[in-house]
Amino acid sequence: MLRTLLLSALLSIVLLAILTTVDAGQIVNDITQINPIEVDRIVVPKSVTEVRELVQSYRGPISIGGGHFSMGGQTASEHTLHLDMRGLNHVLSFSPEKKTITVEAGITWHMIQETIDPYNLSLKIMQSYSNFTVGGSLSVNAHGRYVGQGPLIGSVKSMKVVLASGELVEASATQRPELFFGCIGGYGGLGVIVEATLDLADNVKMKQIVEHMPVTAYKKYFADKIKSSKTAIFHNADLYPPDYDRLVAITWVETDAPVTIPDRLMPIRNHKWLNQLGYYWLTEVPFGRQLRERVADPIRLHGDVVVWRNFEASRDVSILEPRTRDRSTYVLQEYFVPVQQFDEFVAKMSKIFVRHDANIMNVSIRHAGPDRGSLMDWAREEDFAFVIYYKQGTNEHEKALVGVWTRELIDAALSVGGSYYLPYQLHATEKQFHLAYPRAREFFSLKRQVDPGNKFRNKLWDKYYQQPETKE
Ligand SMILES: Cc1cc2nc3c(=O)[nH]c(=O)nc-3n(C[C@H](O)[C@H](O)[C@H](O)COP(=O)(O)OP(=O)(O)OC[C@H]3O[C@@H](n4cnc5c(N)ncnc54)[C@H](O)[C@@H]3O)c2cc1C
């Protein structure tokens, strides 16, 4: 009897090791390549049972990663067991009639699109690119360019989470709501999201409308033409560096016109030299930016384009990838500003960019409705989001310089009642973090209840959770 027990225990330990260990590397990094973090081991669980066994049996801290597109160490911490969730990537159930889908958390938006596109359905809310995982997107409470929609939480019916105890719980707005509103936007701090049920929308044809204008005209343009539109689906405006006084507004409106691009989805592939050349030109060539409005954009945005919603929603981030990230890298930041404070923030932001000679490639402006109540919500009211794409050096000196202007931008957003986004570099002071996320202490108190041993860690929570929260 004892022999059989011992043998089966030994067998399950060996099995666990064989099933889960796939990566011999010990470094977890993100797309920017400037945040290498040495972890104890990387595992790719293939089932919820495996996740539960790992969480229960591993004595040390655990970190969680999806696509690893967050840019400040949010996916790892030193000496953790790193769960790479991309092995949990299946569709579990799909109801075209109810327009809902239940998926494992490591699946990417693009994989879901491949399943739902033949039924002419589309994701209700997601980011601008399709490479992100559902778990990673829920954990940052992502948003896209959707007109009239707020953050991703607005499309989540329910989800399943593995807690630090190994317990598997279901959470929705009505069932274990504290976990639902804590885990969405919770950056893996409360548990491992293993499944989610999401609302879908119709995949319709959309026509692109392009309008150029001075930045001072945009707030009224958005209120009059876009917000009230019954047909606008996607909208964003690109603010032109280096003067930040003009922008191009791009809106995709529903149409019955025939598509001009018949493809249903964009392929995920490596886009090479043409895009790299374009970004090099923007960031390195004198007057490269000035030529964008007059030369590059008229070519890029030319003609009457009609596409499927899924086509526009299935963009591949590799289109942005530089030839190398050794000496410099492309990075994102994002600020949320109440709609009424648009002009004031643009003026403050532009001054900071100019004063610090920041190498800004683009500022994409989007609109977001308020959050449904997540603890770490970044949109407490109707906001404009400013997504800043820039180039920086990879050495410590350059990182420190970026830290200076980032903190100034955070102050600028806070000064107009706004906030900043957490998936990017961790430059914010603790005070700025708490001002931007006033319910963080509620989140920390929930973490102490469901994860008393601080099992789930990463650089974001190491920085803001470990310190005494009362200190201001
Ligand atoms: C080019 C680019 C464009 C972007 N565009 C947008 C945009 O339009 N809108 C927007 O909102 N954001 C945008 N982002 C940010 C992006 O949405 C986030 O970085 C998102 O987290 C990426 O998903 P991921 O799968 O890579 O998550 P990861 O970076 O792998 O993880 C993000 C966080 O989620 C946690 N996590 C991951 N999986 C799980 C899980 N299963 N359970 C619990 N915790 C988990 C991780 O620990 C980490 O804290 C963009 C980023 C890039 C690089």
The ligand as a MOL file (V3000), in Angstrom:
LIG
                    3D

  0  0  0     0  0            999 V3000
M  V30 BEGIN CTAB
M  V30 COUNTS 53 58 0 0 0
M  V30 BEGIN ATOM
M  V30 1 C 2.3130 47.8040 -29.7770 0
M  V30 2 C 1.4010 47.8370 -28.5980 0
M  V30 3 C 0.1310 48.3690 -28.7450 0
M  V30 4 C -0.7330 48.4320 -27.6460 0
M  V30 5 N -1.9790 48.9350 -27.8270 0
M  V30 6 C -2.8220 48.9910 -26.7870 0
M  V30 7 C -4.1550 49.4800 -26.9550 0
M  V30 8 O -4.5880 49.8330 -28.0540 0
M  V30 9 N -4.9550 49.5140 -25.8640 0
M  V30 10 C -4.5250 49.0880 -24.6430 0
M  V30 11 O -5.3020 49.1260 -23.6850 0
M  V30 12 N -3.2880 48.6150 -24.4660 0
M  V30 13 C -2.4440 48.5550 -25.5070 0
M  V30 14 N -1.2000 48.0340 -25.3180 0
M  V30 15 C -0.8460 47.5210 -23.9910 0
M  V30 16 C -1.3320 46.0590 -23.9060 0
M  V30 17 O -2.7340 46.0460 -23.9470 0
M  V30 18 C -0.9480 45.4290 -22.6030 0
M  V30 19 O 0.4360 45.4520 -22.5150 0
M  V30 20 C -1.4770 43.9950 -22.4610 0
M  V30 21 O -1.2320 43.5460 -21.1730 0
M  V30 22 C -0.7910 43.0670 -23.3970 0
M  V30 23 O -1.2920 41.7550 -23.2550 0
M  V30 24 P -0.2760 40.5690 -23.0040 0
M  V30 25 O -0.9920 39.3070 -23.3080 0
M  V30 26 O 0.9910 40.8180 -23.7180 0
M  V30 27 O -0.0740 40.7270 -21.4270 0
M  V30 28 P 1.3020 40.5780 -20.5970 0
M  V30 29 O 2.1640 41.7420 -20.9010 0
M  V30 30 O 1.8890 39.2550 -20.7790 0
M  V30 31 O 0.7430 40.7260 -19.1090 0
M  V30 32 C 0.2030 41.9350 -18.6640 0
M  V30 33 C -0.1800 41.7820 -17.1830 0
M  V30 34 O -1.1910 40.7950 -17.0660 0
M  V30 35 C -0.7950 39.7600 -16.1740 0
M  V30 36 N -1.3360 38.5200 -16.7390 0
M  V30 37 C -1.1300 38.0120 -17.9730 0
M  V30 38 N -1.8590 36.8990 -18.1340 0
M  V30 39 C -2.5340 36.6950 -16.9760 0
M  V30 40 C -3.4410 35.7060 -16.5340 0
M  V30 41 N -3.8220 34.7070 -17.3050 0
M  V30 42 N -3.9190 35.8080 -15.2700 0
M  V30 43 C -3.5560 36.8290 -14.4600 0
M  V30 44 N -2.6930 37.7830 -14.8410 0
M  V30 45 C -2.1950 37.7230 -16.0850 0
M  V30 46 C 0.7140 39.8070 -16.1360 0
M  V30 47 O 1.2090 39.3230 -14.9150 0
M  V30 48 C 0.9650 41.3080 -16.2970 0
M  V30 49 O 0.8870 41.9530 -15.0560 0
M  V30 50 C -0.3140 47.9530 -26.3770 0
M  V30 51 C 0.9590 47.4030 -26.2370 0
M  V30 52 C 1.8110 47.3390 -27.3370 0
M  V30 53 C 3.1700 46.7440 -27.1710 0
M  V30 END ATOM
M  V30 BEGIN BOND
M  V30 1 1 1 2
M  V30 2 1 2 3
M  V30 3 2 2 52
M  V30 4 2 3 4
M  V30 5 1 4 5
M  V30 6 1 4 50
M  V30 7 2 5 6
M  V30 8 1 6 7
M  V30 9 1 6 13
M  V30 10 2 7 8
M  V30 11 1 7 9
M  V30 12 1 9 10
M  V30 13 2 10 11
M  V30 14 1 10 12
M  V30 15 2 12 13
M  V30 16 1 13 14
M  V30 17 1 14 15
M  V30 18 1 14 50
M  V30 19 1 15 16
M  V30 20 1 16 17
M  V30 21 1 16 18
M  V30 22 1 18 19
M  V30 23 1 18 20
M  V30 24 1 20 21
M  V30 25 1 20 22
M  V30 26 1 22 23
M  V30 27 1 23 24
M  V30 28 2 24 25
M  V30 29 1 24 26
M  V30 30 1 24 27
M  V30 31 1 27 28
M  V30 32 2 28 29
M  V30 33 1 28 30
M  V30 34 1 28 31
M  V30 35 1 31 32
M  V30 36 1 32 33
M  V30 37 1 33 34
M  V30 38 1 33 48
M  V30 39 1 34 35
M  V30 40 1 35 36
M  V30 41 1 35 46
M  V30 42 1 36 37
M  V30 43 1 36 45
M  V30 44 2 37 38
M  V30 45 1 38 39
M  V30 46 1 39 40
M  V30 47 2 39 45
M  V30 48 1 40 41
M  V30 49 2 40 42
M  V30 50 1 42 43
M  V30 51 2 43 44
M  V30 52 1 44 45
M  V30 53 1 46 47
M  V30 54 1 46 48
M  V30 55 1 48 49
M  V30 56 2 50 51
M  V30 57 1 51 52
M  V30 58 1 52 53
M  V30 END BOND
M  V30 END CTAB
M  END
